[in-house]
Amino acid sequence: MTSQNRSPADLRNMFGANLRQLSRQYPSVSELSRQLGINRTQFNRYLSGESFPRPDVLDRICRFFDVDARILLDPVEKLSKAGQVINGAFLADFLGRGVQQLSQEFFPSGFYRFTRRSFINDDKFVIGLTYVFRDAGVTYIKGFEAKEAMYSQGLPATPAAREFRGYVSGHEDGVAFVIARRRAMTYSFNYLAREASLENNFWSGYVARTVREGQTGERVTRMVYEHLGRDTGQVLAAARSAGFADAADLLPFHRRLLHAGQPFR
């Protein structure tokens, strides 16, 4: 039966089944109905499919369980997992856990200055700026490739072409990003661990490109992230310095953490 042909009884039964499944994570129906501000007897009628909530009560239930009004039409597992990959049912306990449990204290939001060796010019380093933020329990990262890097590969250097985005996942001793440019068929994997510093705001690790092995150019190189927060002065200074740089032009602590003269292992 399609959703267009469902009777009021069908909708009540679907809502009741979904509400029963959502309620299983709470040990007490009495406590759950109290938190929702719904009379226990009336709540039981919703659970059994005998009754249907008013629009304002339905809105309260949807907000509480973080689902939408499709709770009337589709099984609840489709509501919370539709369109999700990492947090979807198949991978949630394998890859999704790191996404869900990444706290502000462990890896704070805000702007970061990063430094790494160039993949296309071994004699140069790349300085860039990224922004980390949270949305609906997921930590995201975005930034822009250096214009010089785009020009050197014969690619357009418009903001849309240069922009990259990704998500951040927590690990036992660090964080990992998966990043890509818009509609790109290649990605980069980034891993960082916190470094001891006066302000506890440095991270170091590596970045790997998902490209074939070639005769020239590296596919993996060290990388340093420095958390700038939302300090306007530091953010603007980092933005002005973005692009290619020589080793001598790098900030001293960045240069030290990159171990520029040592091979990556």
C-alpha positions in Angstrom: 0.0 0.0 0.0 1.4 3.4 -1.0 1.6 6.3 1.4 -1.0 8.1 -0.7 -3.6 5.3 0.0 -3.0 4.9 3.7 -6.1 5.1 5.9 -6.1 7.0 9.2 -5.8 3.6 11.0 -2.7 2.8 8.9 -1.1 6.1 9.9 -2.0 5.5 13.6 -0.5 2.0 13.5 2.7 3.2 11.8 3.1 6.0 14.3 2.4 3.7 17.2 5.0 1.1 15.9 7.6 3.9 15.5 6.9 5.4 18.9 7.2 1.9 20.5 10.6 1.4 18.9 11.9 4.9 19.9 10.7 4.3 23.4 12.7 1.1 23.9 15.8 3.1 24.7 14.1 4.4 27.9 13.6 2.0 30.8 10.4 3.6 32.0 7.4 4.7 29.9 6.1 6.7 32.9 9.4 8.7 33.0 9.4 9.1 29.2 5.8 10.4 29.1 6.7 12.8 32.0 9.7 14.2 30.0 7.4 14.6 27.0 4.7 16.3 29.1 2.1 13.8 27.9 -0.4 12.1 30.1 0.6 8.4 30.6 -2.8 7.1 29.6 -2.8 9.2 26.4 0.8 8.2 25.7 -0.2 4.5 25.9 -3.0 5.1 23.4 -0.4 6.6 21.0 1.8 3.5 21.5 -1.0 1.1 20.7 -2.1 3.0 17.6 -5.5 3.9 19.1 -5.0 7.6 19.1 -3.1 10.3 17.2 -1.4 13.4 18.7 -2.4 17.0 18.0 0.1 18.8 15.7 1.7 20.6 18.6 2.2 17.3 20.5 3.5 15.6 17.4 6.0 18.4 17.0 7.1 18.0 20.6 7.6 14.2 20.1 9.5 14.7 16.9 11.8 17.3 18.5 12.4 15.1 21.5 13.4 12.0 19.5 15.2 14.1 16.8 13.0 12.7 13.9 10.7 14.5 11.5 7.0 14.1 10.7 7.7 11.2 8.4 7.3 9.2 11.6 3.7 8.9 10.3 4.7 7.4 7.0 7.9 5.3 7.2 9.6 2.9 9.7 11.6 4.9 12.2 14.9 3.3 11.1 14.5 5.0 7.7 14.0 8.3 9.4 17.2 8.4 11.4 19.4 6.6 8.8 18.2 7.7 5.4 21.0 9.2 3.4 23.6 8.5 6.0 26.7 6.4 5.4 29.1 6.6 8.3 26.3 6.9 10.8 24.0 4.6 8.9 22.9 1.2 10.3 25.6 -0.8 8.6 28.6 1.3 9.7 27.4 3.1 12.8 29.2 0.8 15.3 32.4 0.6 13.1 33.1 4.1 11.7 30.3 6.1 13.1 31.3 5.9 16.7 34.3 8.2 16.1 32.2 10.8 14.4 29.6 10.8 17.1 32.0 11.0 20.1 34.4 13.7 18.9 34.1 16.4 21.6 35.0 20.1 21.5 37.6 19.5 24.2 39.3 16.8 22.2 39.3 18.7 18.9 37.9 22.2 19.1 35.9 24.1 16.4 37.3 27.2 14.8 40.0 28.1 12.3 43.3 26.1 11.9 46.5 27.1 10.0 48.1 24.0 8.4 51.4 23.4 6.8 52.6 20.4 4.7 55.1 19.7 1.9 53.7 20.3 -1.6 52.7 17.1 -3.5 53.6 18.7 -6.8 56.8 20.5 -5.9 59.1 18.8 -3.4 61.0 22.0 -2.8 57.9 23.9 -1.6 55.5 23.8 1.3 51.9 24.6 1.4 50.4 26.9 4.0 46.6 26.9 4.3 43.6 27.8 6.4 40.7 25.5 7.3 37.6 25.9 9.3 36.2 23.2 11.7 32.6 23.3 12.9 29.8 21.1 14.3 26.4 20.5 12.9 23.8 18.0 14.2 26.5 16.0 16.1 28.9 15.7 13.2 32.2 17.6 12.9 32.9 19.1 9.5 36.0 20.7 7.9 36.3 23.0 4.9 38.9 25.2 3.3 40.4 26.2 -0.1 43.3 24.8 -2.1 46.1 27.3 -2.8 45.6 29.1 -6.1 49.2 28.3 -7.2 48.5 24.6 -6.7 45.5 24.8 -9.0 47.3 26.8 -11.6 50.3 24.4 -11.7 47.9 21.5 -12.4 46.0 23.4 -15.1 42.9 23.6 -13.0 40.6 26.6 -12.6 41.3 28.6 -9.5 37.8 29.9 -8.8 36.6 29.6 -5.2 34.1 26.9 -6.2 36.9 24.8 -7.8 39.3 25.3 -5.0 37.0 24.6 -2.1 37.3 21.3 -0.2 35.1 19.8 2.4 35.2 16.7 4.7 34.2 15.2 8.0 36.3 14.6 11.1 36.3 11.4 13.2 37.9 10.9 16.6 40.4 8.1 17.3 42.0 6.8 20.4 44.9 9.2 20.2 44.0 11.7 17.5 41.6 12.7 14.7 41.2 11.7 11.1 39.6 13.6 8.2 38.4 12.5 4.8 38.4 15.4 2.4 37.5 16.1 -1.2 36.9 18.9 -3.6 33.5 19.4 -5.2 32.6 16.4 -7.5 36.2 15.1 -7.3 36.9 11.4 -7.8 39.9 11.5 -5.5 40.2 12.1 -1.8 42.7 12.7 0.9 43.0 11.0 4.2 44.4 13.1 7.1 45.5 11.9 10.5 46.6 14.2 13.4 47.6 13.7 17.0 48.0 16.6 19.6 51.5 17.9 20.2 52.8 19.2 23.5 52.9 23.0 23.3 52.4 26.1 25.6 48.9 26.7 24.4 48.1 23.0 23.7 46.9 24.1 20.2 49.2 22.1 17.8 48.5 18.9 16.0 50.8 16.9 13.8 50.4 13.9 11.5 50.2 13.1 7.8 48.0 13.4 4.8 47.7 10.8 2.1 46.3 11.2 -1.4 44.2 8.6 -3.1 46.1 8.5 -6.4 48.2 6.0 -8.2 51.9 5.6 -7.6 53.9 7.8 -10.0 57.5 8.4 -10.9 57.4 11.9 -9.3 55.6 13.4 -6.4 54.7 12.0 -3.0 51.4 10.5 -2.1 52.0 10.8 1.7 53.6 13.6 3.6 53.7 15.1 7.1 51.3 17.8 8.1 50.9 20.3 11.0 47.7 21.9 12.2 47.6 25.0 14.5 44.3 25.9 16.2 43.7 29.6 15.9 40.1 29.6 17.2 38.3 32.7 16.1 41.2 35.2 16.7 40.6 37.6 13.8 44.2 38.9 13.7 45.7 35.4 13.5 43.1 34.2 11.0 43.7 37.1 8.7 47.5 36.7 9.0 47.2 33.0 8.1 45.0 33.8 5.2 47.5 36.3 3.8 50.3 33.8 4.1 48.4 31.0 2.4 50.0 29.4 -0.7 53.5 28.0 -1.5 56.4 28.8 0.8 60.1 27.8 1.2 61.1 25.9 4.3 62.9 28.9 5.7 59.6 30.9 5.5 57.7 28.5 7.7 56.9 29.3 11.3 59.6 27.8 13.5 57.4 25.4 15.4 55.7 24.3 12.2 59.1 23.6 10.6 60.3 21.7 13.6 57.2 19.4 13.7 57.4 18.7 10.0 61.0 17.3 10.3 61.6 18.7 6.8 64.9 17.0 6.4 63.8 13.5 7.4 62.0 11.0 5.2 58.4 10.1 6.2 57.9 6.7 7.7 
